[in-house]
Amino acid sequence: MRHRKMTTVSSMALALALCGLHNVAHADDTTPADDAPTSEYAAGHGSIGFEYQHAYYHGDFDGPAGKDSGNGSFFSYALQGSYFVADGWEVHLGLPYIESMLSTKLPGGLYAHPVISCLTPQGPTPACRPTLRDDGSYHGAFQDWTAGVRYHFDYNGIQIAPQVDLIVPSHNYAYYGTSIGERNSKLGLGLDLAHQFDFSNFFWHAHGEYYFNTHHIGYNNDYYTLGLDGGYFFSPQWSARLTTDLRLGNGIT
């Protein structure tokens, strides 16, 4: 088979938006004529995949916690599938399970958001005592359903895939403290570009998407996600990639 299908996760800090790098071929593979049908885009093809990711960061900024604002650790287990309903037209669906943990050396934890589970319409019960969500332990839950449609075609050796994505929270999860996401519904309009250099194992992949985010308290928090990857095929099964991700958005400041 000439083509190998690859999928990459372009991730904002707490939310996952699935984007595809499709039909990247190894240099040893044969290349058919430009007018030959591309079987990877043919109707009836599909795939099911599982992706594991671990992200860690250390926050240094001049906030209430000072320079040492704590550490964050995230585990993502993403189940995703796609299917070509017609030649070039692909639909996809994904749902990640996220485990996250925030920790710091500050007493009481980092921004220790209280969680009060004993509230009633008349107020808290007499024995109600809040617990701290940011307790240095991992908290996990399913995050957001991601569904979308892409149209794939080639132009002068560049693989192009415009796409529309819908992101919907899977349930009413906590979006503060040791959160797993924003708990916002979003609509994304994006474009994928990919190309493998002639007679070479090097390839590049670019992605851009604009998300219409749920607005809160009158603020426009729509945002862009942008990414540029470069990679190299060591064999038909193994490759290395350098990935960049950028998010540009709006907010209070």
C-alpha positions as CSV (number, residue, x, y, z in Angstrom):
1,M,0.0,0.0,0.0
2,R,1.4,3.4,-1.0
3,H,-0.2,5.4,1.8
4,R,0.0,5.3,5.6
5,K,-2.5,7.2,7.6
6,M,-1.3,9.1,10.6
7,T,-3.2,11.0,13.3
8,T,-1.8,13.7,15.5
9,V,-3.4,15.4,18.5
10,S,-3.1,19.1,18.6
11,S,-3.7,20.0,22.2
12,M,-4.6,23.1,24.0
13,A,-3.7,22.8,27.7
14,L,-6.9,21.0,28.9
15,A,-8.8,20.2,25.7
16,L,-8.1,18.0,22.9
17,A,-8.9,18.7,19.3
18,L,-8.3,15.9,17.0
19,C,-6.7,16.6,13.6
20,G,-5.4,14.3,11.0
21,L,-2.2,14.0,9.0
22,H,-3.3,11.7,6.2
23,N,-1.7,9.7,3.3
24,V,1.9,10.4,4.1
25,A,4.0,7.9,2.2
26,H,7.5,6.5,2.8
27,A,10.1,7.4,0.2
28,D,10.5,3.7,-0.8
29,D,6.9,3.4,-1.8
30,T,5.9,3.7,-5.4
31,T,4.0,6.7,-6.6
32,P,1.1,6.3,-9.1
33,A,0.1,8.8,-11.7
34,D,-1.5,12.0,-10.6
35,D,-4.8,11.1,-12.1
36,A,-4.9,7.7,-10.4
37,P,-7.5,7.2,-7.7
38,T,-6.3,7.6,-4.2
39,S,-7.5,4.5,-2.4
40,E,-6.9,6.0,1.1
41,Y,-9.7,8.5,0.4
42,A,-12.1,5.9,-1.1
43,A,-15.6,5.4,0.3
44,G,-15.9,2.5,2.8
45,H,-12.5,2.9,4.4
46,G,-12.3,3.5,8.1
47,S,-10.1,3.3,11.2
48,I,-10.3,2.9,14.9
49,G,-7.5,4.1,17.1
50,F,-6.4,4.6,20.7
51,E,-3.9,7.3,21.7
52,Y,-2.1,7.8,25.0
53,Q,-0.5,11.1,26.0
54,H,1.2,12.4,29.1
55,A,1.8,16.1,29.5
56,Y,3.7,17.9,32.3
57,Y,4.3,21.6,32.9
58,H,5.8,23.8,35.6
59,G,4.1,27.2,35.9
60,D,6.3,30.3,36.5
61,F,4.4,33.6,36.4
62,D,3.7,36.6,38.6
63,G,0.4,35.5,39.9
64,P,-1.1,35.1,43.4
65,A,1.3,32.1,44.0
66,G,4.3,34.1,42.9
67,K,7.0,32.8,40.7
68,D,6.5,29.1,41.8
69,S,2.9,28.6,40.7
70,G,3.0,24.8,40.9
71,N,3.1,21.8,38.6
72,G,0.5,20.3,36.4
73,S,0.4,16.7,35.1
74,F,-2.1,15.3,32.6
75,F,-2.8,11.8,31.3
76,S,-5.0,11.5,28.2
77,Y,-6.5,8.2,26.9
78,A,-8.3,9.0,23.7
79,L,-10.5,6.6,21.7
80,Q,-11.2,7.8,18.2
81,G,-12.6,6.5,14.9
82,S,-13.2,7.7,11.4
83,Y,-15.0,6.5,8.3
84,F,-15.1,7.6,4.6
85,V,-18.8,7.9,3.8
86,A,-18.0,8.9,0.2
87,D,-14.8,9.4,-1.8
88,G,-12.8,12.1,-0.1
89,W,-15.5,12.7,2.7
90,E,-14.4,11.5,6.1
91,V,-16.4,11.7,9.4
92,H,-14.7,11.2,12.7
93,L,-15.6,10.9,16.4
94,G,-13.5,10.9,19.5
95,L,-13.8,10.9,23.3
96,P,-10.8,11.3,25.6
97,Y,-10.5,10.3,29.3
98,I,-8.4,12.8,31.2
99,E,-6.6,12.5,34.5
100,S,-5.1,15.8,35.8
101,M,-3.2,16.8,38.9
102,L,-2.0,20.2,40.2
103,S,0.5,20.4,43.0
104,T,2.6,23.1,44.7
105,K,4.7,23.6,47.8
106,L,2.3,26.3,49.1
107,P,0.2,25.4,52.2
108,G,-3.3,24.2,51.3
109,G,-2.5,23.5,47.7
110,L,-2.5,25.6,44.5
111,Y,-5.6,27.8,44.4
112,A,-7.4,25.3,46.6
113,H,-10.9,25.6,45.2
114,P,-13.5,24.4,47.7
115,V,-16.0,21.8,46.6
116,I,-19.2,21.8,48.7
117,S,-21.3,18.7,47.9
118,C,-23.9,19.1,50.7
119,L,-25.7,22.2,49.5
120,T,-29.5,22.3,49.5
121,P,-31.9,24.8,48.0
122,Q,-32.1,26.3,51.6
123,G,-28.3,26.5,51.9
124,P,-25.6,24.2,53.3
125,T,-26.6,21.6,55.9
126,P,-25.2,22.1,59.4
127,A,-22.6,19.4,59.0
128,C,-21.5,20.7,55.6
129,R,-17.8,21.1,55.3
130,P,-16.1,22.0,52.0
131,T,-13.2,19.8,50.7
132,L,-10.3,21.1,48.6
133,R,-10.3,20.0,45.0
134,D,-6.6,20.9,44.4
135,D,-5.3,18.3,46.9
136,G,-2.3,17.1,45.0
137,S,-4.1,13.9,43.8
138,Y,-5.1,12.9,40.3
139,H,-8.8,13.5,39.3
140,G,-10.1,11.9,36.2
141,A,-13.2,11.8,34.0
142,F,-14.3,11.7,30.4
143,Q,-14.0,15.1,28.7
144,D,-15.6,16.3,25.5
145,W,-17.1,14.5,22.5
146,T,-15.3,15.6,19.3
147,A,-17.1,15.0,16.0
148,G,-16.5,16.4,12.6
149,V,-16.2,16.0,8.9
150,R,-13.2,16.5,6.5
151,Y,-12.9,16.6,2.8
152,H,-9.6,15.3,1.4
153,F,-7.9,16.1,-1.9
154,D,-4.5,16.5,-3.4
155,Y,-3.1,19.5,-5.2
156,N,0.4,19.6,-6.7
157,G,1.6,17.1,-4.2
158,I,0.1,18.8,-1.2
159,Q,-2.6,16.9,0.7
160,I,-5.4,19.3,1.7
161,A,-8.2,18.7,4.1
162,P,-10.7,21.4,5.1
163,Q,-12.7,20.4,8.1
164,V,-15.6,21.3,10.5
165,D,-15.5,20.1,14.1
166,L,-18.0,20.2,16.9
167,I,-16.9,19.8,20.5
168,V,-19.6,19.1,23.1
169,P,-18.9,18.3,26.8
170,S,-19.7,14.7,27.6
171,H,-21.2,15.5,31.0
172,N,-21.4,18.2,33.7
173,Y,-17.7,18.0,34.9
174,A,-15.9,20.5,37.0
175,Y,-14.1,23.1,34.9
176,Y,-12.1,24.8,37.8
177,G,-9.3,23.7,40.0
178,T,-7.9,20.3,39.0
179,S,-10.1,20.4,35.9
180,I,-10.1,18.2,32.8
181,G,-11.4,20.8,30.4
182,E,-13.3,24.0,29.8
183,R,-16.8,22.4,29.7
184,N,-17.7,24.6,26.7
185,S,-19.4,23.7,23.4
186,K,-17.4,24.8,20.4
187,L,-17.6,24.9,16.7
188,G,-14.3,24.8,14.7
189,L,-13.5,25.6,11.1
190,G,-10.0,24.3,10.1
191,L,-7.6,23.3,7.4
192,D,-4.9,20.6,7.3
193,L,-2.0,20.7,4.8
194,A,0.6,17.9,4.5
195,H,3.4,17.2,2.0
196,Q,6.3,14.7,1.7
197,F,9.3,16.0,-0.2
198,D,10.1,14.2,-3.4
199,F,12.7,11.3,-3.2
200,S,12.9,12.0,0.6
201,N,11.7,10.6,3.9
202,F,11.1,14.2,5.2
203,F,7.6,15.5,5.5
204,W,5.7,18.5,7.0
205,H,2.2,19.1,8.3
206,A,0.4,22.3,9.0
207,H,-2.9,22.9,10.8
208,G,-5.0,25.9,11.5
209,E,-8.5,26.1,13.0
210,Y,-10.8,28.9,14.4
211,Y,-13.1,27.9,17.2
212,F,-16.3,29.7,18.0
213,N,-16.3,29.2,21.8
214,T,-19.2,29.5,24.2
215,H,-19.2,33.1,25.5
216,H,-19.4,33.8,29.2
217,I,-20.2,37.1,31.1
218,G,-20.1,39.0,27.9
219,Y,-16.6,38.2,26.8
220,N,-15.6,36.8,23.4
221,N,-13.4,33.9,24.1
222,D,-13.2,32.5,20.5
223,Y,-9.7,31.4,19.6
224,Y,-7.3,30.1,16.9
225,T,-5.2,26.9,17.1
226,L,-2.2,26.8,14.8
227,G,0.5,24.1,14.4
228,L,3.5,23.3,12.2
229,D,5.1,19.8,12.3
230,G,8.2,18.4,10.6
231,G,9.1,14.8,10.6
232,Y,11.2,12.0,9.1
233,F,10.3,8.4,8.2
234,F,13.0,5.9,9.4
235,S,11.0,3.0,8.0
236,P,7.4,2.4,6.9
237,Q,6.5,1.8,10.6
238,W,8.7,4.3,12.5
239,S,9.0,8.1,12.2
240,A,10.1,11.1,14.4
241,R,8.3,14.4,14.5
242,L,8.9,17.9,15.9
243,T,5.6,19.4,16.8
244,T,4.6,23.1,17.5
245,D,1.3,24.3,18.9
246,L,0.0,27.8,19.3
247,R,-3.3,29.2,20.6
248,L,-4.4,32.8,20.1
249,G,-7.5,33.9,21.9
250,N,-9.4,36.6,23.6
251,G,-10.2,37.3,27.2
252,I,-10.6,39.9,29.9
253,T,-7.0,41.3,29.3
